Amino acid sequence: MCVENCPPPSNRLTRRGVLAGAAALAGTTAALAAAPGASAAPSTGMSAARSAGAPRGGDLVIDGGTLLDPATGEVTEDAVVVIRDGVVRAAGTRARVDVPKGATVLDARGRWVLPGLVDSHIHLNTAAEAKTAVRLGATSARSGSTNFYQDIAVRELARQAPKLAPRLRAAGIFITPDLGDTVLGDPDLTPLARLSEGVRSPEALRRVVQVNLARGADVIKTRVNERAGLPEQDPLAQVYSHEQLSEVVAAARRGGKGVLCHSYSEKGCHDAVTAGITSLEHGAFVGERTLHEMRRRGTYFTPTMIAIAGMIGSSNPVLDERGRTYLPKLKAAALAAHELGVPLVSGTDSSGGEVEPIGSEIELMHSAGLSALDAIRTATVNAARLLGLDGTVGRLARGFAGDAILVSGDPLADISVLKKPVRVVRAGVAV
């Protein structure tokens, strides 16, 4: 059955769409109301909140810490970082940076100071999850999709009350053959419920992309394989062909967006990469020929090793075995990708109310064979480029966002300190 006869989705955020997202995103309104200097979006919809403009960031001086610049590897002792209106105005040695009189000062003596980290694959379905991600050091993120467009609302929450949510690139809903209850996320999706074979035809695939774009998605998320985290599914079974993936990519490109693709099998990975995706997610069995193709195309790789490691020890023997089998393969794939020059980024694939610290994925990147500095780059400068935020996040330099983490020791010597930031600063406000 065709969906081409349905009218195109509205290209604006409608009141019904906002309300649908708000109903699923429990706690957003309360969080906004409680945030200092911010007010909840009016009931007339998110567009009203946007027209009012987001609050400015904070003013803060981070004083006396050891500053690490992931871009250059430079380490500056007794450093000063001056943040005004949520933006870094100066960063460097005390001798070169003037501390404004009367400034609020965060004492960083004895701490290392790094830019806020980026989680390039996370599922934020509630306001509580968004706040936890920030507290664990992820001041920026890319959504791996949500059930009912909650990530669109989280993105707005981050603008209105930065300390409550990471700066976010939203993916909207997952493009998958069986949308299930997600068809209730927007009335423009409901015609797809009539399709006996699910979202598989070119028209149906384009339709979901179009609804995502109309609702304001920054990126498009799809899949080529089934899930590893569900014991009844076979992660090596392919659900979309090269041609179907190409339809998704083409529709996304017409809207000026890239595609991230859930994948495991080598054939699935190769089909996804050659179809033109922007980043390969998971990819446990990605092979050498596909990695070479990724390097040629500039395709990013997000291994999400912490999600796979989390299956080890599961009470379900299928999941336990998958975790033990897939993790070493992912580590080998990540190292091979790095050595070939494929851009690597860190993502936790956190979902279901459990938020993993992005520092755990950085630690696994290091254990896979990357140097500590290169591992840190996967959640700073590399991730910033993937998200289109290079020049905004990933460093603490003049003109960059005033997002920072303070950790208890030298991450170049003990990378595990990144898992438990002592303090987090988001847009010039200490969290």
N, C-alpha and C positions, 0 to 999 in steps of 0.2 A: 504494500500500500504506500502511496506517495504522500509526501508532506508539502510538495511544491505548491499546491493550491491554497495553502494557508497564508494569510497575510504576513509580511515580514515583521519581526519583533520591533517594538518601539526602540528608538535609539536614545532614550533617556531613562533615567531611574524613576520609575513610577512609584506612587505612594503604596500601591499594593506590594510591589517588589520590596520596598524598604520594610514594610510591616512584616512580610514573610520572613525576611532575614532577621529582623528584630525579634520575632517570636522564637526563632531558634537560637539566637545569640543571647542567651539568658544573662542578664546582669549588665548589659552595655549602658543602658540609660542610668542605672544606679551608679555605675562607675564614673560616668561623665559628671553626674551631679555632685559626686564626692570629690572630684579632682579639683585641686586649687587652681583658680584662675580660668576654669573652663565651665561651660554650661552644657546641658544635654541638648541634643539636636531637637528642634521643635517638631511637633507631631505632624506638621505638613510635609515632612520628608527630608531626606538627606541633602537635597539641593538647597534648602533653606540654610542648613548649617554651612554649606560651602559658600553661599553668598555672603554670609556673615564673616567669613574668613577664619582661619585657624589662629589660635592664640600664638603669640610670639614665644620663642624659647627663653630659657633662663640665662642669668648672668652668673658665672662661677669662675674661680681660679683654682686649678689643681696644682698644688704647690709642693715641691720638694721630692717628687718621685723620680724613678728611673724610667725614662720614656723610650719605648721601642717603636721605631718606624718600620712596619713590615715591608714597605716598598723598597727601602734601601738597606735594611738591616742595621741601620745606625742606632746606637744606644747612647742616650744622653743622660748623664747622672745629674742629680739636683736640678731637675727640669721644672719649668713653669709653663702651664697651658692656660691661656686666657680665653674664656668663652663669653661672648656677649650676644644676646638675642638668639641663643642656641647655636651660634656659629663660632668656630675657632678664629680668633683674631690674631693670635700670636702663639708660638710654641717653640721652646728651645731652652738654652741655658739661662740661668738667672742673670748672668751678666748682659744678656742681649734682650731680655724680655722685661718690660716694665709692668709691675703689678698696679692696676688702677687703685686709687685711694678709695677706701670704704667698700672694696669688693668683698663678696662672700668667698671665703677660702676653704677649700677642702684639703686638709693636711694629708699629703701622700708620702710623707717621709717613711722610709723602710718598705715602701711598696713599689711594684713595677706598674707602669701605666701603659695601656695599649688602647688602640681604637676599639669602639664597640664592635662585637663580632656579628657575623652574618650567617644565619641559618638558611641555606638555599633550598631546603625541602622540609616543610613543616605544615601540619594540618592544625589550624587554630579555629576551633568551632565554638569557643566560648570566650567571654571577657577574662575569666579566671586563667585560662590557658595562655592568653596573650600577655597578661601581667606576669605570669610565672616565667615565660620565655625571656622577658626583659630582665627580670631579677636574676636569671641564670646567665646573663651576658649577651643575649641575642638582641641587639638594639635595631637590627634590620633583618628582614627575612623575605623569602619567596614562598608563597603558599603552594602546597601540593594538591590543592583543591579542598573544598568543603561540601557538605551535603546540601545546604540550602542558601548559598551565597553569603554565609557568615563572614567570609574573608573580605568581602566588599565593605561590610560594616566595620570590621577590625581595622581596615585601612583608614577609614574615616575617624575611628576612635584614636588611632595613632596621630592623626593631624590635630584633633581637638584636645587631646590629653596625652602628650608623647610619653610620659612616664608609665602609662598604662598599657602600651602596646608597641611592638616593634614597627618601624617604618616598613611598609609591606607592599610587595608586588602580589596582587591577587590573581588567582587562577579560576575563580568561579567554580563550576561543577565539572566533575570528571566525565570525559567523553569515553563511554564504555558501552558495550552492547546492551547490557541490562541496566537501565537507570533506576529501576525500583521506585522507591518513594521520592526520589529526587525529581521526578516529573511534577511533583507538587511544589517545587521550589519557585516556579513561575508559571502562570497560565499559558505562556507561549510555548512551554514544553509539553503540555498535555496532549497535543495531537500525536506525539510519538508513542503514547501508550497504546494506540491502535495497531502498531506495527507488530505483526506476529513474530518476526525474526529479530526484533529489537533494532537498535541503532547500528545499522550495517550498510544501508544503501548510501550512495553518494549524497542524495537529497537529505537523508536523516543526519548524516555526519555534518553536512554543511549547516543544517538547522541548529544543532547544538552549539556549534562554533558561533553562529550568528547571534543566538540568544546570549551566550557568554559575553560577546563583544558589546551587545546592546546594554547589558547590565554593568558594563564598566570593567571587565576583566583586563588585566595587564598582560597576561600570558595565557596560553591554552594548555590544558593537561589531558593527555590521552594515554593509552596503554597498547602494548603489543602482546603481552603475556598475561596469564592468570596470576593470582597472588601467592606469595610464599607464606604469608602469615595466616592463611586459612588451610588447615590440614586436608580438607576435602578437595582442594584445588591442586592442579598440577602446574607449578610455576613455569614449566617449559612448554606448556601448551599455548599455541599462538591463537589469539582471538581476532586480530586484524591483519590483513595482508598488506604488502607493500603498496598496492593500489589504494586501499582504504586509508592508510596512513598518509599517503600523498594527497588525498582529498582534504584531510584535516589540515595538513601543513599549508596547502594552497589557500584554503578558506581563511586560515589565521593570517597568512601573509597579506591577503587582500585587506585585512583590517590593521595591518602594520604590526602584527604580533608574532612572537616566537612560540614554539611548542616544546614542552618537556614530556618525555615518554617513559612510562613504567615498563621495565623490560628485564628479562633474565636470560633467555636462550640466545645462543650465538646467532642463529638465523633471525630471530626476532630483533636482536640488537642491530644486525646489519641492515635489515629491512627498514628499521626506524631511521638509522643514520642516513642511508641513501635516499630516503624519502624527504630528508631535509630538516629533521628536527633540530632544535637549538641545543638541547641537553638530554643526555641519556641518564635515566635514573635507575639505580640499583645495579643492573648489568653484571650479575655474578659470573656469567659464562661468556662475556664478551671476548672475542678472539683477536688475534694479531691483525688479521686483514681488516677487521672493523676498526681497531684502534688506529691503524694507518689512515683509514678513510676519515676518521674523526680528526686526526691531526691535519689532514689536507683541507678539511672543511671548516676547521675551527670549532667543532662540536665539543661542548663541555661534558664532563663526566661527574656525576654525583653518586658515589657508591653507597651512601647511607649505611655504613658498616655497623653503626651502633644499633640500628634496628634489627639487623641480622644477628648480631651478637646477643641481643636480648632474647632470642629464641632458645639459646643454649640453656639447658636446665629446665625447660618447660615440662610440665606434667604430661603433656601430649608427646608421645615418642616420635611422631612424625615431625613435629616442629623442632624438637631437640636435635634430631638427626640432621634436619635441614640447616639449622644454625651451625652445627659442628662441621658440616660439609661445605656450606657456602662461604663462611667467614674467611677461611684461608684462601679460597679462590678469589674473593673480593679483594683481599689484601694484595695478592699477586697481580690482579688486574689493575689496581690503583697504582702500584709501583711501576708496572709496565707502561701504563698510560703516562705517568709522570716522566719516565725516562725517554719516552718518544716525543714528549712535548705537547701531549694532549692537556688542555687546561682542566685542572681538577678543582672541585669545590666541595665544601663540607655541608652536609644536611643530615638532620637527625631522623627525619620521617616520623617525628612524634605525632601521636594521634590518640584518640580515645581517652583524653583526660590526663595522660601521662606525658609530661614534657621532660625530655632529656636535655641536659646541658650541652650546648654546642661544643664545649670544651672536650666532651667525651669523644666526639667524632674527630676532633683535631688530634687527640691522643692516639686514636686508632690509625690515623693517617701517618703519624710518626712511627708507630709500631709496624706499619707496613713497609717502612724503609725510607720515608721522606725525612729530610733533616727537620729539626724543630722549626726553623724559620720557614721552610717551604710548607710545612704542615699548617703553620699559622696563616700563611698567605692564602690557603684554601678557604679560610673564613674571613678574609679581609680583602686584599686587593684583587684576588682572582674572582671572588664572589661579587665584589662591587662591579667589576666589568660585566659579568653575566647579567646582573640585575639592571645594567644601564645606569649605575650610580657611581662610576669612577669619577673622581672629582668631587664627590659628595661624602662617601663613606669609605672606610678601609684604612684611613690614616688620620692622625691628629696633626694637621698642618693648616696653615692659614687658608680660610675659605671652606674648609671641610666642616661637616656636621659636628656639633659638640657632643658626640657620643663617645664614652670611654668606659673601660673597666680597670679597676685596680685589683691586683693580685698579690698574694703574700710572698712570692719569691720570683726568681729568675725563670721565666718560661722556656728560655733557651737551654737551661740546664735541667729543669724539671717541668715538663709540659703539663703534668697533671694539675698544676696550680690553676690552669684555665677552667677547670671544672667547677671551681668554687670561688667566684669573684668575691673579694672583700667588699667592694663597693661598685655600683654601676651608675654611670651618668648618662642620662638620655636628654638630648637637646638642651644641655646646660643645666639640667636639674638632677640633683643627686637622688637616686631611687632608694 
